[in-house]
């Protein structure tokens, strides 16, 4: 009977079982453990092996020698990265894209859900929702192709409207200043409907008695929204916000990679794409791993911080 | 009471105003959402010259299905379409099986070691080895340029695992389980004959999440595939869009511009073909999804 079998904070019902019964329970449920074998193997090989492999961030990686035997170089890769001229640029871009996302992309699904929730005609509501879900199902490649079509300098609708008002067309995809607005606006276009689902779920859970009481007291629609609806979904909003903040450095690679070009690199240079380009395309595995680790660590601590803050301020947290 | 009626009236008016504004706003949102899709659909059946002259603003100009014929003739596109289909079907199957194999045991309160396992699994949501170490592991396992490279490393999404587990915990009555187990039903049999039929909602939902992920995958394939024969449709589409862009930048002489027309022609048709399967499937799945949201199975 090993101690590992009984984790320090198990549930009450497990505590109630004696050690003897615990073994009995394992034997009786042997098939549950058989089911878990491939699962555990998956997590060890594809999740924990890479974590073990992070050590190449501190080594001069040689594929022949593997993770463990390559020469130790300490913080050399990190020093090189911090002194690179792209370092501040990448940090600035990553943070700014996320600040814009939190300011614009994050609240819009909440507002959208509240608005849609007020619609009384069932068919219209279903129609609006179904239409706004569609973009979520499009791939990033298609999304970027749509962006290039809509902002095309010759035939895109945006430039046609601008030309109609006598302005000269803009090559949106090739100008650094336009990279972030395009990234955010297309993100809003793609994700608003789908992201609102979670809030709609939370809204459906509000007790209708609250609204009835408010109506009896003569509260207007707007008052009801501000005094009942929003306070009721604050916990959901906070949880989504924590997750968002925890994922700040975790920009998806695909979209930036697809939108990036030599002309807009000044504002589209972000860490994940840099990791891909230096690591996979140029083969500097160790250096790219170091950058990726730096990124992941920041993410991890941001998540911890956001979670703690939210628990203190709003009493809602992930764990 | 005159003051009371006035107040009620004012609220009535402001409420109608609010509702009207909401309706107008939602109609605008629908138009903005649909416009890019409609224009791509129109472009795909329009004369490329009309597209480039900016004459296709909403409805097709010079309707023809020539572009779709060209797409069907293009070997790369057809092959990659079937690649995508294969990756999506096999991948989703593996995903769902593995997710259930993980979620069911972990949903059982009497599973010894459950908390340790859950801790180990949840941790991977918040911290990961990152792109390069994962790539090196996959390469070491000799999976490069095989279908498994894009299926196995993500065969379980921890998020889907957790929502499936929560579903099992909240929707499978523990009395049912106790009764079945006391009657000598094995766990496996209970899972297959009782739990799974009761869980179609969550199975459809996670299948959809996984299938959309596979069909739309772009980064995994470019990471692990170096041979064009392995490419899924999204990667081929990316190449077409890129070459259209490149041709656009240099489209001065006549030879190049005819090539440019060809690319423009197939570009929009390929976008439609690359998006259609998911758009067709999703209304069928949506029903289950809304049910799942309402059951509280899906949370942030």
Interface residues (C-beta under 8 A of the other chain):
Chain A: X5 X6 X7 X9 X10 X11 X13 X14 X22 X25 X26 X29 X31 X32 X33 X35 X36 X38 X39 X40 X42 X43 X45 X46 X47 X48 X49 X50 X51 X52 X53 X54 X56 X63 X67 X112 X115 X116 X118 X119 X120 X124 X127 X128 X130 X131 X132 X133 X134 X135 X137 X138 X139 X140 X141 X142 X144 X145 X146 X148 X149 X150 X154 X155 X157 X160 X189 X192 X193 X197 X198 X200 X201 X204 X205 X218 X219 X220 X221 X222 X236 X239 X240 X243 X246 X253 X254 X257 X258 X272 X275 X276 X279 X280 X285 X288 X289 X292 X293 X295 X296 X299 X300 X303
Chain B: X7 X8 X11 X14 X15 X18 X19 X22 X23 X25 X26 X29 X30 X32 X33 X34 X35 X36 X37 X39 X40 X43 X51 X52 X53 X54 X56 X57 X98 X101 X102 X104 X105 X106 X108 X109 X110 X111 X112 X113 X115 X116 X117 X120 X121 X124 X126 X127 X128 X129 X130 X131 X132 X133 X134 X135 X136 X137 X138 X141 X152 X153 X154 X155 X156 X186 X187 X188 X191 X212 X215 X216 X217 X218 X219 X223 X234 X235 X237 X238 X241 X245 X267 X268 X271 X274 X275 X278 X279 X282 X283 X286 X289 X293 X294 X296 X298 X299 X300
